[in-house]
Structures are given as structure tokens and as C-alpha cells.
Amino acid sequence: MTASTRARAMRFDMGFEPTPRDGGWAVLRGLACAALMSTLPLAASAEVDEAQLGELMDVMLFDEVVGVLAQEGQGMAEDFADAGYGVPKSAWKDMLVRLYDPEVMSKAFHDELAEALEGCDLPEMVAFFSTDLGGRIARLELETRKAMSDEAAQAAAGQAWAELDPETDRARLIEDYVQVNDLVEMNVVGAMNSDIAYYSGLWSEGFDVEDGVTDGDLLNEIWASEPEVRADVSEWVYGFSTLAYEPLSDDEFEAYIDFARTEAGQDLNRALFASFDAVYEHLSRGLGAGTAMLMQKYEGEQL
């Protein structure tokens, strides 16, 4: 899976962003996090223990993960410029640097998590990730996320999963982990919603589609891409899981899956998806609007 075709997953430890495809407005669908952060409507802080939430985000290395996402977003200017939409690279860079503000992103995720985790057992979540095993897992997920920013690493991870004997205990554990957390399905749904939000942003700023092409036609095109998105997400999720948890023993990996099956584990997984879905939809809509504005600003200019 190349950078030009990968979809993006929603969980913070699985999150990734695609880069433009070659040709057509579909090249920009699904871009996440780069989205008019200054206008993002953040969720109101919910009735959650702020100290416990802060501790949970700390032990899960949340700010470091957001920092990786912000750095990647700020580095996408080259991909936008190479796509050839008539906007200079410097303009893309200025927008992306402004939008991928790690401090603002962290605040957005904090507020969404506060709402999504209301009424949940945060101490149990904190307790797991405060253990030696939980801390190692958080670090492994972060380092793997960094590594898989590289296309070659992505390909190697996908190949490692493809070559894994499905009859082995490790393959079974990876399959259990993905299924218990519903990683593929939830990521696909989030990706498609983000795609729709992106087009909504384009249309909100007066982007004109080709003559004879309706909004319904474009929505149908988005949904027609669902099998490709699903394949990309599956490859990424299984490759990530193969690479990230390889240092764990089978017993340690099984202990992580056992936590994911608990009420607290399920609540945490649901909250992570909910918070990323909410933030990424706002961000994708904002990115669509920002893209339309840049296209209109530089229309007809010679670079």
C-alpha cells in the first residue's frame, strides 16, 4: 500500500493520513487532521474527572501521538503541490502548518474524550496502562506509528502479516485483537464519513463540480470506493498489529486482548473511535473548505 492510496484509521494508535491521489478531486478525499483548526467547534467539557482524564492521556502517551500526527500533516505540502492543482507549495505549507497545531489538536481530542468517557471507569483504564505491560504497549504503539509513516515500513508490515502462518498462535491473537476492537469496520465507517465531510467543505466554499455532475454523483463515487478503503484499512491495521506487538510474548499479547474485552477496555475503545470520528469529521470539512479557498485564490495564476 503506497502513500497515495492508503486510507486513514481513527484510533489514536492506528491513526494515519492519506496523501493526494493522481488526478481528479478524489485525490484529496479522506485527508484528516489538516482542517482549519482555529474554527474547529470543540466539544464542551463533560462531567469527567479532569485529573483522571489527564492521567489517562499521559500514560497512553496521547500528546506524543498527536505530535506525530501534527508533524506528518505539516509535511504534506509536497504531496499537495505534486498533485498539480495550481496552488504553490508555499501556500499549502502555510495552511498545513497553521492547521496542524499540536496544542490545538490535543485540546480538541481532550474535549472529545471527556465527553465520550463520561460515566466510564477511568481508574481501571489508567491502572492497566500504568503497569509495566501497559506502558510498554503504549510505547510500542507510538514507535510503530512513527515507523509506519514511511512507505517502505508500511509495505514491510503488510508483508509480515501476509507471510504469517494463519495457524499459528500469533496469527490467532492478532485476529482476536482486531475483532475484539472492531478495528476494520469502525475505521472504514470513520473514513467514509470523513470523505463526505471533506466534500461538504468543498461545496460550502462554492467549489463547482463538472457540468452534469450532481452532489449525488460525487457521493456515489465516494461510496463506490468503499471496497478500496476497506482493503487499505485492513492491510494497515493487520500490518500495524503484526509489527507493533511482535516484541510481546503471546501471554502478554493475550493479557492486552483480555483487557480490551473488559467493560473498561470496550468503553475506552469506543471513546477513542468516537473522539477521533468527531474531530476528524470537523477537520476534514475544514480542509475541504480551505482547499477550495486556495484553489479559488490561485486560479489562473502562473506558478
N, C-alpha and C positions, 0 to 999 in steps of 0.2 A: 504494500500500500504506500503510495507516494504522498508527498505533502499536498499535491494538487487535488487529491481525491479523498483524503481522509475526512471522516465526519468527526464531530466532537462529542465527547461524553460529558455528563453533567456532574457526576460525583467529583468532589474536590480532588480525590486521589486518582481519579481516572480522567480528569478534565483535559481536553486538548482542543486546539482550534485548527480549522482547515485554512488553506490559502486559496487564492483565486484559481479557478479552472481556466483553461484556454478558450476564450471566445464566449460571447453571449452573457446576458445578465445573470444566468445561473451560476456564473463563476464565483459570485460573491455570496451565494446562499449559505446560511448557517454560520457565518462568521460570528464568533462570540466574544464578549467582553469589551471589544472596541466600540463603545456606543455612547457618546455624549454623556459621560459620567456626571457632568455638572448638572444635568437636567433629570437624572435618574430619580424617580419617586420612591424613596426608601420606605420600607415598612415601618410603622410605628412600633416602638419598643414594647414588647409584650410583657406579661407578668411572669418573668422568669428570673431566677436568682442570678444577678449580674456577675457576682463573684464566681459562682459555679460555671456559668457560661464562659467567662474569661479563662477559667482554669481548663475547661474542656478544649477550647480553641488552642490554648497554649500546648497542652500535652499532645494534641493532634497536629501540631506544627502548622496551624492554619495560615498564619501570616507569611510563613516561608513559602507555602504552596501558592498563595496569592501573588507573592513576589515573582515566582516563576511564570505565572500566567501573565502578569504585567510586563515582564521582560520580553516574553515571546510576542505579545501584542505590539509592543513598541518596535519590534524587529520586523514587522510585516510590511513595512513601506516598500521594500524591494519587490515583494510579490505583487503588490498593487500596481506599482509602476510598470513592472514587466507585463502586466495584463493588457496594457495599452489603451487606457480609457481617456487619454488626453489630459491627465492631471499630472503635474510634475511630482517627482518623488519627494521633494522638499515639502510639498503641501500635504501629501499623505503622512509623512513623518511627523509634521507639526500636529496634525489631528490625532494620530495614534499615540504620540507621547502625552498629549493633553488628556486623551480619553483613558489610557491605561495607567491611571494614577493608583498605585498600590494602596495608598492610605484610604482613598475614597472607596476602592473596591473592597477593602477589608471591612469598612464601616457598613457597606451595603450587605455583605454576607453576614456580618454580625447581626444586623437588624432582622434579616430574613430568618436566620437561625433562631433568634429569640422568639419570633412568632411561631415557627414550626415546632419548637421544642417545649412550648408551653404545656405544663402538666406532666412532663416526662421525667423519668428518673435520671437526672443528670449525674448524681453522685455515682451511680453504677457505671455510667459511661466513663466518667473520669477515673474511677477505680481501675477499670480494665486498661486504659491507655497509660496509666501511671505505673503499671507493672513493668518489669524488665521486658517481658514479651511484647506488651502493648507499645512501649516506647520504641523497641526495635522495629516493629511493624510500621509505625508512623514514619520512622526514618527511612525504611526500605521503600515505602510508597513514594516518599518525597524524592529520593535519589533516582528511583526508576522513572518517575515523572520527568525529572530533568534529563535523564539519558534518552528518553523516547522523544525528546524534542528533535533529535537527529533522525533523519530518514533511514539511514543505514541501521541504526539501533532498532527502529520500528520493524524494519524488514527482518532483522535477525530474531527479534522476539516472536514475530509471527511464524517464522520458520521453525523456531524451537517448539512452539505449540504444535505445529503441523507434524513434526517428526516425533512427537511424544507418543509412545505406545498407549493407546486408549485403554488397555487392560491393566495398566499399572496403577498403584495406589495414588501416585501423584496426579495422574490424569483425572482420576475419580474425585480427588479433593478439589482440584481446580474447577471441575464441572459443578461440584456441590457448592463451592463458593459463589460462582457466577449465578447459579439457580437460586440459592437462598436469598441473595441480594437482588435478584431480578435485574441484573446489570444491563443485559442487552435490550430487553423490552423497554425499560424505563429510559434508557439513553436514546433509543430510537424515537420514542414519543417526544422527548425533550428536543431532540434535534429537528424534528419536523415542525414543532411549534415555533422553534427559533427561526426556521426558514420562513414561515408565514409572517412572523413578526418583522423580519428583515424587509420583505416586500411591502408590508404595511408602512414601514418607514419611508421607503422609496416613494410610494404613492402619496404619502402625506406631504411631501415636498414637491409635488407636481411632476414627478417623473412620467414621461409619455412613453407608453408601450407602442410597439409597431402597429400600423394600421390593420384593423381587423382582428387584433388580438385582445381579448377581454381579460378582465381580472380572473374570471373563472378559468380561462385557458391557462393562465400562469399558475393558478392554484392546482390545477390538474397536473401541470408539469412537475410541480413540487412533489405531489403525492406519487406521481409515476416514478420518482427517483427513490421511493422508499426501499425497494429491494437492494439498491446500491448502497444506500445509507446503512441498512441493516448489515450488509456484508462487511462494510468498512468498520462499523462499530464492533461487530463480532470479532473480527480479526484483531482489532486494537485491544479489546477487553481481554480476550484469551491470551494474547501475546503479553500484555502487561502482567496478567496474573502469573503466567509462566515465569517471567523474568523477576518480578518483584519478590515472590515468595520462595524462590529457589533456595535461598540460604536457610530457610526454616526447615526443621525436621518435620516429618509427617505428623507427629504428635503435636508439635507447636502449631502447624497449619490447621489441624483439626480443632485445636483449642480456640483459634480465631473464628473458625466457622461456627463452633458451638456458641460463642458469644454472639455472633450475628443472628443466631436462631432465637436468642432470648428476647423478651419484650423490649428491654432497653436497646439491644442491638437492632431490632427491627424499627424501633422508633427513631434511632439515630440514622439509619439508612434512609428511612422515609423523609426525615427532616433535611438531610443533605440533598436529596433529589429535589425536594420542594423548594429549598432556598436557591439552589442553582437554577432550577427551571424559572423561578420568578425573576431572578436577577438577569439571567441570560436573555429572557424574552424582552425585557426593557432595553437591555444593551443592544440586542440585535435590531430592534426597532430604531433605536437611536443611530446605530451605524448606517442603517438604510437611509435615514434622513440626512445624515452627514455626507454620505456618498453622493446622494442626489444633489446636494448643495454644491459640492466640489465639482461635479460634472457640469452643472449649470454655470458655475463661475468661470471655468476654463474652456467652455465650449467655443470652438472656432479658433482658439489661440494656437500658435505655433510654438512647440517646445524646443 
